[in-house]
């Protein structure tokens, strides 16, 4: 099965650490504004998703969302969530750890796109 979002081992390790500290998590791909376009990590019950959000999948057993409008630009790409040293979004849970989540991406292969089209 083709996944729209995955995470590196380093990102999964940080997710597990944050889950131990904060409980269940969720992610929302920021579309800009004050936090740039970073994947934002929140306690699962502190961020409300709505009809304008798309569930892309899960990373580290944590749901990962993106706004519908932004999804239209990214739907042909696989998101790969990584972690690097530095400060991320000021509202994202990893900031105090001196780390930030980072979205890398690649275009789906023709085979992957065909499989995704079957699933739609």
C-alpha angles and dihedrals in degrees: 000000000000115000121211092203131029135165135223121243089255091054092048090051091053091045090054091050091050091048090055089052101039109017124233114008140201134194133218122187105233115229097208134275118111097349099043116223100315128138104256121214120208138167103272095242096047101066122060120212121199145179090297093062129084123209106226097181139276135296119192089355088301122120117244120208138183131185116263092239092053091044090062088064095043103037092103092056138076112228116220112194114211135169129230136176115272142061119307131184112339092232096047118102097232095063098090089052091065090246135103133201115238130195117225120179145189132190114258115254118245090256092051092048091051090052092048091050090054090052094052 
